[in-house]
Amino acid sequence: MNFPHKVDDKRWLATTRDLMRSLQRQSGYQRYTLGSAGANHQSPFLSALHALVYRWYDGDMAADELKSASAQQVTAGVVAGMIPATNLWDDSQPVTPFAAPPLLAFAGVAVYHLTGDYNLIERLYPRVTAAHDWFDRRRVQDGLAIPAHPAETLRGTWEPIDASEAYAPTWRDIVELNSLRAADLDAVAHLAKDMGNKAEAAAWEERARAVRHTVAEAARDDPLNPLLLFGQIATPEQATEIAGRLQAADRLWAPEGETFVSLLYNWLIYVGLRTYELRPAANRLAELALAQVEQAGDYAIFDAASGAGVGRAGQSLTVLAVDMLFRERQSIAPGAHCI
């Protein structure tokens, strides 16, 4: 594998620093990064992704991103534990009634294992456990978390959300949310282990297994969906077949019938491929992602036919390609998936 040996890391890091610095904001003691220059709120889900990138060069900002992401968690009432999909740092605006897709524990594990910031996981652990308990109480039906609004899906990270429109979750929305949830539940168990809570870790591992089993049963008609890799829902044999198909296509993945390519989707698939130790396929996906950003610029989605960026430039999700680059740069022993 030649990639990324000839890539100019310093240039990509400088570009990432400049973009992320332009999007950084502070409200009181809280520091966070906007998803785009036109945004007026913090997205806790995007903050988890931002933290995964910051950990490579700014551990303090990575920790602040996660702390601020969970700072507006609801602490009382029937929705106690919910982490809102948006943090509005203006008291005149109402708190959103919808939840952020779960990824904070996953990001917390990765940040901790690179920076050793134990104070971060001590603060994060009770918050992510409460958030998953909320999901179980308020969103889970027959073992699956069902999003109540596009804000609780991955589409909500790049599509304008009209709160007045009726919403019926698609199967893809459900697969995406539950794949995220399975990975994040595993990460909660990992945090519990890091804090020496073996009994709690075992309980969270069991909850993650239950989610994976339920999604796998529900996805029997679509077992080769690459998005199942992130939550380790596919079997090893299915994962190998998915990797083969991705390598044969030799392009960034797009959902069937869609005209766009999502950098977020491909990052999730990339991380999943690494989890299954399918490194050649992961390496090629990372190379394609970096080439796409270099060609089209800092967008979240791209036209599947032309490769041109779609929407407004200056999207923070573009730095996921740099996260892939630095993961490929590391000499990581098999099984060290938390990095």
C-alpha positions in Angstrom: 0.0 0.0 0.0 1.5 3.3 -1.1 -1.0 5.6 0.6 -0.3 7.7 2.6 3.5 7.6 2.4 3.7 10.4 -0.2 1.1 12.6 1.3 2.2 16.0 2.7 0.9 15.6 6.3 2.0 19.1 7.3 0.0 20.8 4.5 -3.2 18.8 5.4 -2.8 19.6 9.1 -2.3 23.3 8.4 -5.4 23.3 6.2 -7.4 21.5 8.9 -6.2 23.9 11.6 -7.2 26.9 9.6 -10.7 25.6 8.8 -11.4 24.5 12.4 -10.0 27.7 13.9 -12.3 29.7 11.7 -15.3 27.8 13.0 -14.4 27.8 16.7 -16.6 29.7 19.1 -16.7 30.3 22.9 -19.7 30.8 25.2 -18.6 31.5 28.8 -16.3 28.6 29.7 -17.6 26.4 26.8 -15.5 26.0 23.6 -16.9 24.3 20.6 -16.8 24.2 16.8 -19.5 25.1 14.4 -20.4 22.7 11.6 -20.2 25.5 9.0 -19.6 29.2 8.9 -23.3 29.8 8.5 -24.4 27.8 11.5 -25.7 29.5 14.7 -25.6 26.5 17.1 -23.4 23.7 18.3 -24.2 20.1 17.2 -23.2 17.6 19.9 -22.9 14.9 17.2 -20.6 17.0 15.1 -18.7 17.9 18.2 -17.9 14.2 18.7 -16.5 14.1 15.2 -14.6 17.3 15.8 -13.0 15.8 18.9 -11.8 12.8 16.9 -9.9 15.2 14.6 -8.7 17.6 17.3 -7.1 14.7 19.3 -4.4 14.4 16.7 -3.1 17.9 17.3 -5.0 19.7 20.1 -6.0 17.5 23.0 -7.3 20.4 25.1 -9.7 21.4 22.3 -10.8 17.8 21.8 -11.7 17.5 25.5 -13.5 20.9 25.5 -15.5 19.8 22.4 -16.9 16.8 24.3 -17.5 18.7 27.5 -19.5 21.4 25.8 -21.4 18.9 23.7 -22.9 17.4 26.8 -23.2 20.6 28.8 -26.9 21.1 28.0 -28.0 17.6 28.8 -31.5 17.5 30.4 -31.2 16.7 34.1 -34.8 16.5 35.3 -38.2 15.4 34.2 -39.4 12.6 31.9 -36.7 13.4 29.4 -33.8 13.5 31.9 -30.6 12.2 30.3 -31.4 13.5 26.7 -28.5 15.3 25.0 -30.2 17.7 22.6 -29.5 17.6 18.9 -28.4 21.2 19.1 -26.9 23.4 21.8 -28.2 26.9 21.5 -26.0 29.2 23.6 -28.6 32.0 23.6 -31.0 31.7 26.5 -33.8 33.3 24.4 -34.0 30.2 22.1 -35.9 27.1 23.2 -34.1 23.8 23.7 -34.7 21.3 20.9 -37.0 18.4 21.9 -34.9 16.0 19.7 -31.8 14.1 20.7 -28.3 14.0 19.2 -27.3 10.8 17.5 -25.0 8.9 20.0 -21.3 9.2 19.4 -19.9 11.0 22.4 -18.7 7.8 24.2 -17.0 6.6 21.0 -15.2 9.9 20.7 -14.3 10.0 24.4 -12.6 6.6 24.2 -10.5 7.7 21.2 -9.5 11.0 22.8 -8.6 9.4 26.1 -6.5 6.7 24.6 -4.5 9.3 22.7 -4.2 12.0 25.3 -4.6 10.1 28.6 -7.1 12.8 29.9 -8.7 10.8 32.7 -10.6 13.8 34.0 -12.4 13.8 30.6 -13.8 10.3 30.9 -14.7 10.8 34.6 -16.9 13.7 33.5 -18.2 12.1 30.3 -19.1 8.6 31.6 -22.2 9.5 33.7 -23.5 11.7 30.9 -23.3 9.1 28.2 -24.8 6.4 30.4 -27.7 8.7 31.2 -28.1 9.5 27.5 -28.3 5.8 26.5 -30.8 5.2 29.4 -32.9 8.0 27.9 -32.8 6.3 24.4 -34.0 3.0 26.0 -36.9 4.8 27.7 -38.0 7.1 25.0 -36.9 5.9 21.5 -36.5 2.1 21.6 -39.3 -0.1 20.1 -38.8 -3.9 19.9 -35.1 -3.5 20.5 -34.5 -0.8 17.8 -34.0 2.9 18.4 -36.5 4.7 16.2 -35.6 8.4 15.3 -38.5 10.8 16.0 -37.1 13.5 13.7 -34.5 14.0 10.9 -32.4 15.8 13.5 -31.9 12.4 15.2 -30.5 10.9 12.0 -27.3 11.3 10.0 -29.2 13.2 7.3 -29.7 15.9 9.9 -26.0 16.7 9.8 -26.1 18.1 6.2 -29.8 18.6 5.2 -31.8 21.7 6.2 -34.4 20.5 8.8 -38.0 21.8 8.6 -39.6 21.1 11.9 -43.0 21.6 10.5 -42.8 18.7 8.0 -44.2 15.3 9.0 -41.5 12.7 9.4 -41.6 9.0 9.0 -38.2 7.3 9.6 -36.8 5.3 6.6 -35.1 2.0 7.0 -31.8 3.6 6.3 -32.4 6.2 9.1 -33.1 3.3 11.5 -30.0 1.3 10.4 -27.8 4.3 10.7 -29.0 5.3 14.2 -28.7 1.8 15.6 -25.3 1.1 14.1 -24.1 4.3 15.8 -25.8 3.2 19.0 -24.2 -0.2 19.0 -20.7 1.3 18.5 -21.3 3.9 21.2 -22.6 1.3 23.7 -19.4 -0.7 23.2 -17.5 2.5 23.9 -19.5 3.1 27.1 -18.3 -0.4 28.2 -14.8 0.6 27.2 -15.0 3.7 29.4 -16.3 1.6 32.3 -13.3 -0.7 31.9 -10.9 2.3 31.8 -12.4 3.5 35.0 -12.1 0.1 36.7 -15.9 -0.7 36.7 -15.8 -4.3 35.4 -19.3 -5.2 36.3 -20.7 -2.1 34.7 -18.6 -2.8 31.6 -20.0 -6.2 31.3 -23.6 -4.9 31.5 -22.9 -2.3 28.8 -21.3 -4.9 26.6 -24.4 -7.0 26.9 -26.6 -4.1 25.9 -24.4 -3.5 22.8 -24.7 -7.2 21.9 -28.5 -7.0 22.2 -28.6 -4.0 19.8 -26.3 -5.7 17.3 -28.4 -8.9 17.3 -31.7 -7.0 16.9 -30.3 -4.9 14.0 -28.8 -8.0 12.3 -32.1 -9.8 12.5 -34.0 -6.8 11.1 -31.4 -6.3 8.3 -31.6 -9.9 7.0 -32.9 -8.5 3.6 -30.0 -6.0 3.4 -27.0 -7.8 5.1 -24.4 -6.2 2.9 -25.2 -2.6 3.7 -21.7 -1.1 4.4 -23.2 1.1 7.1 -23.6 -2.0 9.2 -19.8 -2.2 9.6 -19.5 0.7 12.0 -21.6 -1.0 14.7 -20.0 -4.4 14.1 -23.4 -5.7 13.0 -22.2 -7.6 9.9 -20.7 -11.1 10.3 -17.0 -11.4 9.5 -18.0 -13.1 6.2 -20.4 -10.4 5.3 -17.8 -7.7 6.2 -15.3 -9.4 3.9 -17.8 -9.5 1.0 -18.6 -5.8 1.6 -14.9 -4.9 1.5 -14.6 -6.9 -1.8 -17.4 -5.0 -3.3 -16.0 -1.6 -2.2 -12.6 -2.5 -3.6 -14.1 -3.6 -6.9 -16.1 -0.4 -7.3 -13.0 1.6 -6.4 -14.9 4.8 -5.6 -16.5 6.4 -2.6 -19.7 4.7 -1.5 -23.1 6.2 -2.0 -26.5 4.7 -1.0 -28.2 3.0 -3.9 -30.4 5.4 -5.8 -28.8 8.5 -4.3 -27.0 11.2 -6.4 -24.7 12.3 -3.6 -21.6 11.0 -1.9 -21.4 11.6 1.9 -18.0 12.0 3.5 -19.6 11.0 6.8 -21.0 7.8 5.4 -17.6 6.9 4.0 -15.8 7.7 7.2 -18.2 5.4 9.1 -17.6 2.6 6.6 -13.8 3.3 6.8 -13.8 3.0 10.6 -15.9 -0.2 10.3 -13.5 -1.8 7.8 -10.6 -1.1 10.2 -12.6 -2.7 13.1 -12.9 -5.9 11.0 -9.2 -5.7 10.1 -10.0 -5.2 6.5 -7.2 -2.8 6.1 -6.6 -2.8 2.3 -10.2 -1.7 1.7 -10.0 0.9 4.4 -6.7 2.2 3.1 -8.2 2.7 -0.4 -11.3 4.4 1.0 -9.2 6.8 2.9 -7.1 7.6 -0.2 -10.3 8.2 -2.2 -11.7 10.5 0.5 -8.6 12.6 0.6 -8.4 12.9 -3.1 -12.1 13.9 -3.2 -11.5 16.7 -0.8 -8.4 17.9 -2.6 -10.3 17.9 -5.9 -13.5 19.6 -4.7 -12.8 21.4 -1.5 -14.3 21.5 2.0 -17.8 20.1 1.5 -19.8 17.6 3.5 -21.4 16.0 0.4 -20.4 15.7 -3.3 -22.2 15.0 -6.5 -21.8 11.3 -7.2 -21.5 11.9 -11.0 -19.2 14.9 -11.2 -17.5 14.9 -7.9 -18.3 18.6 -7.3 -19.1 19.8 -3.9 -22.8 20.3 -3.1 -24.1 23.1 -1.0 -22.0 25.7 0.9 -18.2 25.3 1.2 -16.5 25.5 4.6 -18.1 22.4 6.1 -16.3 20.9 9.2 -17.2 17.4 8.1 -14.5 17.7 5.4 -11.8 17.1 8.1 -13.0 13.5 8.5 -10.7 12.8 5.5 -7.8 14.1 7.5 -8.8 11.8 10.4 -8.6 8.9 8.0 -5.2 10.1 6.8 -3.8 10.2 10.4 -5.3 6.8 11.3 -3.5 5.4 8.2 -0.3 7.1 9.3 -0.3 5.3 12.7 1.3 2.0 13.2 -1.5 0.4 15.3 -1.5 -3.1 16.5 -4.5 -5.3 15.5 -7.3 -4.9 17.8 -6.5 -1.3 18.9 -9.8 -0.1 17.4 -10.3 2.6 20.0 -7.7 4.7 18.2 
